[in-house]
Amino acid sequence: MKKTLLFLSAITFLLAACGGSTSDSDTASTTPPPAPVESKSAMEPGELLIVKSDCVGCHHKENKLIGPAYQEIAAKYPATDENVNLLAEKIVKGGKGVWGSVPMTPHTKITNDEAKSMVKYILTLKK
């Protein structure tokens, strides 16, 4: 029993000796604090809304799918408040006839402000 107690005491002593310093004051003066990390999203708000919606099923940034490419839309419509409102309304209410015979379905779950943010992003894609 004494041997076991002596052995456990020796192990405890060795672990305590090898544990290193737990004092923060030794390392705080020599180690600089970590640099702040900027957590900026790689996507603009309008682009993020587009990715989260069903827009990508019919539209692509550069190539025509069912609907026009975003770059085609940007080329056709100057980035004015009037066009932002017009296109945002088309997103929410749907539209037809401008880009062909296939109508764009209404997206009533998208708010007008979200649609405007999407349109503003799309209009920045003008070549």
URRA-V993333 format. One record per helix or strand of 3 or more residues. SS is the DSSP state (hx for helix, st for strand). FROM is the first residue (numbers start at 1). LEN is the number of residues. Records with the same first field share a line. If there is no record, write none. Layout:
# URRA-V993333
SS = FROM-LEN ; FROM-LEN
This chain:
# URRA-V993333
hx = 2-17 ; 24-5 ; 45-8 ; 55-3 ; 70-7 ; 81-13 ; 112-12
